[in-house]
Amino acid sequence: MEFIGRDKEIKKFLDFFKDDNQTAALIYGRRRVGKSELIKYCIKNSGITSIYYECKQTTGKNNAESISQVIADYLNIPKPDFNSVEEVADYLFRRFTDEYGIFVLDEYPYLRENTVGLDSIMQSLIDKYKNKSKLKIIVCGSSVETMKTLLKEDNPLYGRIDLTVSLEPMDYYDSSKFYENFSDEDKIRIYSVFGGIPYYNRLINDKLSVKENIIKLIASSGARLENEISMFLHAELSKITNANEVFETMAKGYSKFSDILSQSHVSSSPTLVDVLEKLEKLQIVGKESPINDKNNKKKTRYFISDNLSLFYYKYIFVNMSQMKMMDEEEFYNRYIHEDFETKYVPKQFERIAKQYLIMKNKKGELKPVITEIGKYWYDDPKGQKNGEFDIVTKDDAGYIFYEVKFSSNPLSYEIVRKEIEQVKECGLDCYKYGFISRSGFENFNDDNVIKINLTDLYK
């Protein structure tokens, strides 16, 4: 199967393999984000002898025995008799003194839980064989919090990690390469549901419609991903009840801390703080503050950053009983279709538009260069108005306010003019206006208006 995306990460690993002065790499990210596949692809294309081992939730001795068999298979030698991970690693450091070798410990936190002082053991061996061995070690894990502790000053491995890769979900553009045969509009719809997780995107069948994919994969009893979110949360959290409460409340559109607390059944403010922090660490909830008032905690807003989780809690979790007893087409048409088209996808289109602007900015294709992007909050006590603009960029010349429209009709100059007047009436400071439209624009020219079509997002 073709490997898609991750060009920057691939280059980092291939450069790491070639560098004589680098020994250890660390890669982490949430489950299903594609860490293992990325590592396997990189070591396959490195041409270097590699030992890949996925750690198990069992004793250190049992893991050592399992690694022994893997070493025998990879190196085509009789099975060594190792009783500890330390013996395994020491052997491999000595084995690869004249030639390069790669040793991958995937799901390192499992091994760490059951091997006393594992970080110290690895640190000691890295120091012992520095400048003597050509072995490269890659430590990988899905427990983001645990993996980040390896980088802290009080950890034995501090200063020994030469390459750190935090693997994030793919953006909308790279994700679309999994389903290139869809129209640009349908690519937006698909990404709005399945997001940037490669595991989900590989399940998409571009010979089926968007609706058929959604029903087959998530919106029907027994669907492939029906239990994906709950299984993920059960694996990561000791108590899932509060997380369900928070997700369900946020899926309804509540984003202020006080609103989430009052609308959910979470018992207290400290409990909610704890739940939100855990969900942020799992990279499925995010928070943002307005770029013009960053330090105002009252204006901080929380949101579900993982698309499949958002879709699940908005449409599936609350209607699970109905889904299990209804015809799947009827369920989709009654509980998903209209809201999905008129509210859900248009809102996700805004997030995609933000990704587009960031992507163009990183490529150096926006002048002046954007220094900040995010929401912009305004208060007008005199006019008794307050509100927010979802996408505003800041550069050396000032602010640009963007309006994102998922309308089926081209944007007319009349609509554009009204949107601009709204900004001016609020007395807001901006020097240009941007519009990103699903259906393009009617024919008009205005030097103060940036026009971006849906097709521009996939060029």
C-alpha positions in Angstrom: 0.0 0.0 0.0 1.3 3.5 -0.9 2.6 5.6 2.0 1.0 9.0 2.0 2.4 12.3 3.4 4.8 12.9 6.3 7.5 14.2 4.0 9.1 16.4 6.6 9.2 13.6 9.2 10.6 11.1 6.7 13.4 13.5 5.9 14.2 14.0 9.6 14.5 10.3 10.1 16.6 9.6 7.0 18.9 12.4 8.0 19.1 11.0 11.6 20.1 7.6 10.2 23.0 9.2 8.2 24.4 11.3 11.1 27.3 9.6 12.9 26.8 11.9 15.9 23.2 11.0 16.7 22.2 7.9 18.6 18.6 8.2 20.0 15.3 9.4 18.6 12.0 9.8 20.2 8.6 9.9 18.5 5.2 10.3 20.1 1.6 11.1 19.3 -1.9 9.9 19.9 -3.1 6.4 18.9 -3.9 5.8 15.3 -1.8 8.8 14.1 0.6 6.6 12.1 3.8 6.5 14.2 4.5 2.8 13.7 3.8 3.0 9.9 6.1 6.0 9.6 8.9 4.3 11.4 8.5 1.1 9.4 8.5 3.1 6.2 11.6 5.0 7.1 13.7 2.0 8.2 12.6 0.1 5.1 13.9 3.0 2.9 17.1 3.5 5.0 18.8 0.3 3.7 20.1 -0.2 7.3 19.7 -3.5 9.2 16.9 -2.9 11.6 15.3 -4.6 14.7 11.7 -3.6 15.2 10.0 -4.6 18.4 6.5 -3.7 19.7 6.7 -3.8 23.5 4.0 -5.8 25.4 2.2 -5.2 28.6 4.0 -8.0 30.4 7.2 -8.5 32.5 10.6 -7.2 31.5 11.9 -10.8 31.2 9.0 -11.8 29.0 9.7 -8.8 26.7 13.4 -9.7 26.7 12.6 -13.3 25.6 10.3 -12.0 22.8 12.9 -9.5 21.6 15.4 -12.4 21.5 13.2 -14.2 19.0 12.8 -11.0 16.9 16.6 -10.5 16.9 17.0 -14.1 15.7 14.5 -13.6 12.9 15.9 -10.3 11.8 19.6 -11.2 11.9 19.1 -14.8 10.9 21.0 -16.2 13.9 20.2 -18.7 16.6 17.9 -17.3 19.3 20.0 -15.5 22.0 19.2 -16.2 25.6 18.5 -12.8 27.1 17.0 -12.4 30.5 16.6 -8.6 30.6 16.2 -5.7 28.2 19.5 -4.4 29.4 21.2 -7.5 28.1 19.3 -7.1 24.8 20.4 -3.5 24.3 24.0 -4.1 25.3 24.2 -6.9 22.8 22.9 -4.8 20.0 25.2 -1.9 20.8 28.2 -4.3 20.6 26.8 -6.1 17.5 26.6 -2.8 15.5 30.1 -1.4 15.9 31.3 -1.9 12.3 28.0 -1.3 10.5 24.9 0.8 11.1 21.9 -0.7 12.9 18.5 0.5 14.0 16.7 -0.7 17.1 13.1 0.3 17.5 11.2 0.0 20.8 7.6 0.7 19.9 5.1 1.4 22.7 8.0 2.1 25.0 5.8 3.0 28.0 4.6 -0.6 28.2 8.1 -1.8 28.7 8.9 1.1 31.0 6.0 0.2 33.3 7.4 -3.3 33.9 11.2 -2.7 33.9 12.5 -0.9 36.9 14.9 1.9 36.0 14.6 1.4 32.2 15.3 5.1 31.4 18.5 4.9 33.5 19.5 1.6 31.8 19.1 3.2 28.4 20.9 6.3 29.4 23.8 4.3 30.8 24.2 2.2 27.6 23.9 5.3 25.4 26.7 6.9 27.3 28.8 3.7 27.5 28.8 3.2 23.7 28.9 6.8 22.6 31.4 7.1 19.7 31.9 3.3 19.8 28.7 1.9 18.4 26.7 2.7 15.2 23.4 1.6 16.6 20.5 4.0 16.3 17.7 3.7 18.9 14.2 4.8 18.2 11.8 5.0 21.2 8.1 5.4 20.3 4.9 5.7 22.3 1.2 6.7 22.2 1.2 7.8 25.8 2.1 11.4 25.0 2.4 12.5 28.7 4.7 9.6 29.5 6.9 10.2 26.4 7.2 13.9 27.2 8.7 13.0 30.6 11.7 11.5 28.9 12.6 15.0 27.8 12.5 16.6 31.2 15.6 17.7 33.0 15.1 15.3 35.9 14.8 12.2 33.6 18.0 10.2 33.0 17.6 10.4 29.3 17.6 14.2 29.3 20.2 15.4 26.8 20.5 11.9 25.2 17.6 12.3 22.7 19.0 13.6 19.5 15.8 13.8 17.5 12.3 14.4 18.8 9.2 14.0 16.6 5.7 14.9 17.8 3.5 13.4 15.2 0.3 15.3 14.7 -2.8 14.4 12.7 -2.5 15.2 9.0 -3.9 18.5 7.7 -6.9 18.5 5.3 -4.6 18.7 2.3 -2.5 15.6 2.9 -5.6 13.7 4.2 -7.3 14.3 0.9 -4.6 12.2 -0.8 -6.3 9.1 0.7 -9.5 9.8 -1.3 -8.4 11.8 -4.4 -11.3 10.7 -6.5 -13.8 12.7 -4.5 -14.8 16.2 -5.6 -13.3 19.1 -3.6 -16.6 19.6 -1.8 -16.8 16.0 -0.8 -13.2 16.1 0.4 -14.3 18.8 2.8 -17.2 16.6 4.0 -15.0 13.5 4.4 -12.3 15.4 6.3 -15.0 17.0 8.5 -15.8 13.5 9.8 -12.6 11.5 9.7 -10.0 14.2 10.2 -6.3 13.7 9.7 -5.9 10.2 11.3 -4.3 7.9 8.6 -5.9 4.8 10.1 -9.4 6.2 9.6 -8.6 7.6 6.1 -7.3 4.3 4.8 -10.8 2.8 5.5 -12.5 5.3 3.2 -13.8 3.9 -0.1 -13.9 6.5 -2.8 -16.2 4.3 -4.9 -18.9 5.0 -2.3 -20.6 8.3 -1.6 -19.8 10.4 1.4 -23.0 9.4 3.0 -22.4 5.7 2.3 -18.9 5.9 3.8 -20.2 7.6 6.9 -22.9 5.0 7.4 -20.6 2.1 6.7 -17.8 3.3 9.0 -19.4 5.1 11.9 -23.2 5.7 11.6 -24.6 2.2 11.7 -24.8 -0.6 14.2 -21.7 -2.7 13.9 -19.8 -0.1 11.9 -16.1 -0.5 11.7 -15.5 2.7 13.9 -18.7 2.5 15.9 -16.7 1.8 19.2 -13.5 3.5 18.2 -13.8 6.6 20.3 -15.1 4.8 23.5 -12.3 2.2 23.2 -9.7 4.9 22.8 -10.9 6.8 25.9 -11.2 3.6 28.0 -7.6 2.8 27.1 -6.4 6.2 28.1 -8.6 7.3 31.0 -9.4 5.6 34.3 -12.8 7.2 34.4 -14.7 7.8 31.2 -18.0 9.2 32.6 -16.8 12.7 33.1 -15.2 12.7 29.6 -18.5 11.6 28.1 -20.3 14.5 29.8 -17.7 17.0 28.7 -17.7 15.8 25.1 -21.4 15.7 24.8 -21.7 19.2 26.1 -19.0 20.6 23.8 -20.5 18.8 20.8 -23.7 20.8 21.5 -21.7 24.0 21.0 -20.8 25.0 24.5 -17.2 26.2 24.7 -16.8 28.5 27.7 -15.5 26.8 30.8 -18.4 28.1 32.9 -21.0 26.9 30.3 -19.4 23.4 30.1 -19.5 23.2 33.8 -23.1 24.3 34.1 -24.4 22.2 31.2 -22.6 19.0 32.0 -23.0 16.9 35.1 -19.3 17.3 36.1 -19.3 17.7 39.8 -17.0 20.6 40.4 -14.7 23.2 38.8 -11.5 21.3 39.8 -12.9 18.1 38.3 -13.6 19.8 35.0 -10.1 21.4 35.0 -8.7 17.9 35.5 -10.8 16.3 32.7 -10.0 19.1 30.2 -6.3 18.8 30.9 -6.3 15.1 30.3 -8.3 15.4 27.1 -5.9 18.1 25.9 -2.9 15.8 26.6 -4.6 13.1 24.5 -4.7 15.7 21.7 -8.5 15.4 21.2 -9.5 18.7 22.9 -8.0 22.1 22.2 -8.4 25.5 23.6 -7.9 29.0 22.1 -7.9 32.6 23.2 -8.6 35.6 20.9 -5.4 36.9 19.3 -6.3 40.5 20.4 -6.9 39.5 24.1 -4.7 36.4 24.7 -4.4 36.8 28.5 -8.1 37.1 29.2 -9.0 33.6 30.6 -12.7 34.5 30.5 -12.5 34.5 26.7 -10.7 31.1 26.4 -12.8 28.7 24.5 -12.5 24.9 24.4 -13.3 22.7 21.4 -13.1 19.1 20.3 -10.1 19.0 18.0 -10.5 15.4 16.8 -13.1 15.3 14.0 -14.2 11.8 14.5 -14.8 12.4 18.2 -16.8 15.5 17.4 -19.0 13.7 14.9 -19.4 10.8 17.2 -20.6 12.8 20.2 -22.7 15.1 18.1 -24.6 12.5 16.2 -23.9 8.9 17.4 -23.4 9.0 21.2 -26.7 10.9 21.9 -28.7 8.7 19.5 -27.1 5.3 20.0 -30.4 3.6 21.0 -32.1 4.9 17.9 -29.2 3.8 15.6 -29.3 0.3 16.9 -33.0 -0.2 16.2 -33.5 1.9 13.0 -32.8 1.3 9.4 -29.4 2.9 8.7 -30.6 5.2 5.9 -33.5 6.4 8.0 -31.3 7.1 10.9 -28.9 9.1 8.8 -31.6 11.1 7.1 -33.4 11.8 10.4 -30.5 12.5 12.8 -27.6 13.6 10.7 -28.3 14.8 7.1 -29.7 18.3 7.5 -27.6 19.5 10.5 -24.5 17.9 8.9 -24.9 19.9 5.7 -26.1 23.2 7.1 -24.2 23.5 10.4 -21.5 20.9 11.0 -19.6 21.0 7.7 -19.7 24.8 7.3 -18.2 25.0 10.8 -15.5 22.5 9.9 -14.9 24.4 6.7 -13.7 27.3 8.9 -11.1 25.1 10.5 -10.0 23.9 7.1 -9.7 27.5 5.9 -7.5 28.3 8.8 -5.2 25.3 8.0 -5.0 26.6 4.4 -3.8 30.0 5.4 -1.2 28.5 7.8 -0.1 26.1 5.1 0.3 29.0 2.5 2.1 31.1 5.1 4.6 28.3 5.9 5.4 28.0 2.2 6.2 31.7 2.1 3.3 32.4 -0.3 1.6 35.1 1.8 2.9 38.6 1.9 3.2 40.2 4.4 4.0 37.1 6.4 1.3 36.2 9.0 2.6 36.4 12.5 -0.7 35.4 14.3 -4.0 33.7 13.3 -7.1 32.9 15.4 -10.3 34.3 16.7 -10.8 38.1 17.2 -13.1 39.2 20.0 -14.7 42.6 20.2 -16.8 44.5 22.8 -18.6 47.7 21.9 -20.3 48.9 25.1 -21.6 52.0 23.4 -23.3 50.1 20.7 -24.2 47.3 23.1 -22.5 44.8 20.8 -20.0 42.1 21.3 -19.0 39.0 19.4 -16.2 37.3 17.6 -14.7 36.7 14.2 -13.5 33.2 13.6 -10.5 33.8 11.4 -8.4 36.9 11.7 -4.7 37.2 10.7 -2.2 39.6 11.9 0.9 40.7 10.0 3.2 43.8 9.9 0.5 45.8 8.2 -2.3 45.0 10.6 -5.3 42.7 10.7 -7.1 40.9 7.9 -10.6 39.7 8.7 -11.7 36.5 6.9 -15.2 35.3 6.3 -15.7 31.6 5.3 -18.8 30.6 3.4 -20.0 27.0 2.6 -22.9 28.3 0.6 -24.1 26.5 -2.6 -24.2 29.9 -4.4 -21.4 32.2 -5.5 -20.7 35.1 -3.2 -22.1 38.4 -4.6 -20.5 41.7 -4.0 -23.6 42.7 -2.1 -23.0 40.0 0.5 -19.3 40.9 0.6 -20.1 44.6 1.1 -22.5 43.8 3.9 -19.9 41.7 5.7 -17.4 44.6 5.4 -19.9 47.1 6.7 -20.5 44.9 9.7 -16.7 45.0 10.5 -16.6 48.8 10.0 -19.7 49.4 12.2 -17.9 47.6 15.0 -15.0 50.1 14.7 -12.6 47.2 14.3 -9.0 47.8 13.0 -8.2 46.0 9.8 -6.7 46.9 6.5 -8.1 44.1 4.3 -10.9 41.7 4.1 -10.7 38.0 3.0 -13.5 35.7 1.8 -13.2 31.9 1.3 -16.1 30.5 -0.6 -17.1 27.0 -1.5 -18.9 28.1 -4.6 -16.7 30.9 -5.8 -17.7 34.5 -6.4 -19.8 36.6 -8.8 -17.7 38.8 -11.0 -16.4 41.8 -9.1 -13.1 43.5 -8.2 -12.1 45.2 -5.0 -8.4 45.8 -4.1 -9.3 45.5 -0.4 -10.9 42.1 -0.8 -9.0 38.8 -1.0 -11.0 36.1 -2.8 -10.2 32.4 -2.2 -12.1 29.7 -4.0 -12.6 26.1 -2.8 -10.4 24.9 -5.7 -7.6 27.1 -4.4 -7.5 24.9 -1.2 -6.5 21.8 -3.2 -4.1 23.3 -5.8 
